[in-house]
Amino acid sequence: MRKIILITALSLSLFSCAKKENTASIDDLIKSKNTKELQAKKALIQADLAKIDGALATLDVKKEEALVAVQTVKDTLFNHYLEVQGSVNTKENILIQPEFSGTLTTLNVKAGNHVTKGQVLGRVDDAGMSQQLANAENQYALAKTTFERQKNLWDKKIGSEIQFLQAQTQMVSAQKSVAQIKAQLAKTVIKAPFTGTIDEVYVEKGQVVSPNAQGLMRIVNLGNMYVSTTIPETYIGKLKVGTEVDVFLTSLNKTYKGKVRQVGNFINPSNRSFAIEVAVPNPENLLRPNQVAKLKIIDYVSKNAVVVPTNVVQEDGKGNKFVFTATQINGKTGIAKKVVVKIGKSSDNVTEIVSGLSAKDIIVTEGVNTISEGMKLNF
């Protein structure tokens, strides 16, 4: 009888959820050694324990099932991109400076005008050089006539050689004077160095001009645009002239297709990078110098890659990368299976699986954080 009482007391101590009043009543029964009442209490407690076990069993079943989304793995073309930021530029974007100081007597353009290469944009007062040129040309004409006559006489063996050589020297000197004045006079004419658009004019007609930091006007050609940026030296063997690049302009919310047109031959020792230029078409003339661009440069291509959403790849305590697949498919249900994988590169929210998965495998894409090995899946 004492053994029965001790066993019952031990069972009651394990049952931590019993009510305080029931515990006190049991103690009284033990003290009174009322065997009949103790057996009755035991029966009631065992009935309650049975109910609790049943409830826990039901809860465990629900816990071992999960609602998930799945996806069938397919072979696909996988591109990996190097993403960097660059700046839009054009080599035909300059300030036009006067080559001759003086009064701006003519101004033929204004902001927004389209001009062609060689077109006269303005003129600076020549300070009397036109008259100097006329005099020099007269002197040259006279010297040339004198030389021709002296040459005719010398050909007939008339006169001295020194007279012939003096006439020749005077003619050549006069010719050089004319050429020199013409060259100086040409500097008074301001011409467009290339075809483009006058972006802004900084001077007015009649203003005294000379070379300065501001210049006379800015001319820009938007037909030869490119993006310049720097690339880490680790990519030196992966980029070459002609490599295709996606150029995204944040200010336009638009992507252009460009190509690498120049790869630098110098590694900057301060940041271990080299420069590249990406030619970008500008058919709508929306690109402007100094715009910010985001470049996506293809540096890796796999034609038949197995890829999965990056967020489904997990890591266990041993450092292994894994995904969950759905096996034993029966309609809209299956069993979760942990598959250790080896991953490659990631791009555009997908990750290449080098080994561990193959085409037609069914992976869990949603609810991966709530499942475990062997769990029943509903999808």
Residue pairs with C-beta under 8 A, 6 or more apart in sequence:
1 33
1 35
4 35
4 38
5 30
5 33
5 38
8 30
8 38
8 41
8 42
9 26
9 30
11 42
11 45
12 18
12 23
12 26
12 45
15 45
15 49
17 52
18 45
22 41
25 41
26 38
26 41
29 37
29 38
29 41
30 38
64 375
64 376
65 375
65 376
65 377
65 378
66 336
66 367
66 370
66 371
66 375
66 376
66 377
66 378
67 367
67 378
67 379
68 326
68 364
68 365
68 366
68 367
68 368
68 370
68 371
68 377
68 378
68 379
69 364
69 365
69 366
69 367
69 379
70 326
70 334
70 362
70 363
70 364
70 365
70 377
70 379
71 308
71 309
71 362
71 363
71 365
72 360
72 361
72 362
73 306
73 308
73 353
73 357
73 358
73 359
73 360
73 361
73 362
73 363
74 359
74 360
75 304
75 305
75 306
75 359
76 304
76 305
76 307
77 301
77 302
77 303
77 304
77 305
78 301
78 302
78 305
78 307
78 345
78 347
78 350
78 352
79 298
79 300
79 301
79 347
80 298
80 299
80 300
80 301
80 345
80 346
80 347
80 352
81 246
81 296
81 297
81 298
81 299
81 347
81 348
82 231
82 235
82 238
82 295
82 296
82 297
82 299
83 294
83 295
83 296
83 297
84 229
84 230
84 231
84 294
84 295
84 297
85 229
85 292
85 293
85 294
85 295
86 227
86 228
86 229
86 247
86 278
86 292
86 293
86 294
86 295
87 227
87 228
87 229
87 290
87 291
87 292
87 293
88 225
88 226
88 227
88 249
88 280
88 287
88 288
88 289
88 290
88 291
88 292
88 293
89 225
89 226
89 227
89 228
89 289
89 290
90 220
90 221
90 222
90 224
90 225
90 226
90 289
91 224
91 226
92 194
92 196
92 219
92 220
92 221
92 224
93 218
93 219
93 220
93 221
93 289
94 193
94 218
94 219
95 214
95 215
95 216
95 217
95 218
96 121
96 190
96 192
96 193
96 215
96 216
96 217
96 218
96 219
97 211
97 212
97 215
97 216
98 104
98 124
98 190
98 209
98 210
98 211
98 216
99 187
99 188
99 211
100 124
100 126
100 184
100 187
100 188
101 124
101 208
101 209
101 210
101 211
102 124
102 125
102 126
102 127
102 188
102 208
102 209
103 124
103 125
103 206
103 207
103 208
103 209
104 122
104 123
104 124
104 125
104 203
104 204
104 205
104 206
104 207
104 208
104 209
104 216
105 123
105 124
105 125
105 205
105 206
106 120
106 122
106 123
106 205
107 121
107 122
107 201
107 203
107 204
107 205
108 120
108 121
108 122
109 115
109 121
109 122
109 198
109 201
109 217
110 198
110 201
111 198
111 199
111 200
111 201
112 197
112 198
113 197
113 198
114 195
114 196
114 197
114 198
115 121
115 192
115 195
115 196
115 197
115 198
115 219
116 192
116 195
117 192
117 193
117 194
117 195
118 191
118 192
119 191
119 192
120 189
120 190
120 191
121 190
121 191
121 192
121 198
121 216
121 217
122 190
122 205
122 216
123 188
123 189
123 190
124 187
124 188
124 189
124 190
124 209
125 188
126 185
126 188
129 181
129 184
129 185
129 188
130 185
132 181
133 178
133 181
133 182
133 185
136 174
136 177
136 178
136 181
137 178
139 174
139 177
140 171
140 174
140 175
140 177
140 178
142 174
143 167
143 170
143 171
143 173
143 174
143 175
144 171
144 174
144 175
146 167
146 170
146 171
147 167
147 168
147 170
147 171
149 167
150 159
150 163
150 164
150 167
150 168
151 164
151 167
151 168
153 159
153 164
154 161
154 163
154 164
190 216
192 219
193 219
194 219
194 221
195 221
196 219
196 220
196 221
196 222
197 219
197 220
197 221
197 222
198 217
198 218
198 219
199 217
199 218
199 219
199 220
200 217
200 218
201 216
201 217
202 214
202 215
202 216
202 217
202 218
203 209
203 216
203 217
209 216
220 289
222 282
222 285
222 287
222 288
223 282
225 279
225 280
225 281
225 282
225 287
226 258
226 261
226 277
226 278
226 279
226 280
227 245
227 247
227 258
227 277
227 278
227 280
227 293
227 295
228 275
228 276
228 277
228 278
229 275
229 276
229 278
229 295
230 268
230 271
230 273
230 274
230 275
230 276
231 239
231 273
231 274
231 275
231 276
231 297
232 272
232 273
233 267
233 272
233 273
233 274
235 299
236 267
236 274
238 299
238 300
239 260
239 263
239 276
239 297
239 299
240 260
240 263
241 259
241 260
241 261
241 262
241 263
242 259
242 260
243 259
243 260
243 297
243 298
244 257
244 258
244 259
244 298
245 257
245 258
245 259
245 260
245 278
245 295
245 296
245 297
245 298
246 255
246 256
246 257
246 258
246 295
246 296
247 255
247 256
247 257
247 258
247 278
247 280
247 293
247 294
247 295
248 254
248 255
248 256
248 293
248 294
248 295
248 296
249 255
249 256
249 286
249 287
249 291
249 292
249 293
250 292
250 293
250 294
251 291
251 292
252 286
252 291
254 286
256 280
256 281
256 287
257 281
258 278
258 279
258 280
258 281
259 278
259 279
260 276
260 277
260 278
260 279
260 297
261 277
261 278
261 279
262 276
262 277
263 274
263 276
264 274
264 275
264 276
265 274
266 274
266 275
267 273
267 274
268 274
268 275
278 295
280 287
280 293
300 345
302 344
302 352
305 344
305 352
305 353
306 352
306 353
306 357
306 358
306 359
307 350
307 351
307 352
307 353
308 323
308 350
308 351
308 353
308 357
308 363
308 365
309 349
309 350
309 351
309 365
310 346
310 349
310 350
310 351
311 349
311 368
312 323
312 324
312 363
312 364
312 365
312 368
313 321
313 322
313 323
313 341
313 343
313 351
314 321
314 322
314 323
314 368
314 369
315 321
315 322
316 322
320 340
321 340
321 341
321 342
321 343
322 338
322 339
322 340
322 341
323 338
323 339
323 341
323 353
323 356
323 357
323 363
323 364
323 368
324 336
324 337
324 338
324 339
324 363
324 364
324 368
324 371
325 336
325 337
325 339
325 357
325 361
325 362
325 363
325 364
326 334
326 335
326 336
326 337
326 362
326 363
326 364
326 377
326 379
327 334
327 335
327 336
327 337
327 362
328 334
328 335
329 362
332 378
332 379
333 376
333 377
333 378
333 379
334 362
334 376
334 377
334 379
335 374
335 375
335 376
335 377
336 364
336 371
336 372
336 373
336 374
336 375
336 376
336 377
337 373
337 374
338 372
338 373
339 356
339 357
339 361
340 356
341 353
341 354
341 355
341 356
341 357
342 353
342 354
342 355
342 356
343 351
343 352
343 353
343 354
344 351
344 352
344 353
344 354
345 351
345 352
346 352
357 363
364 371
364 377
371 377
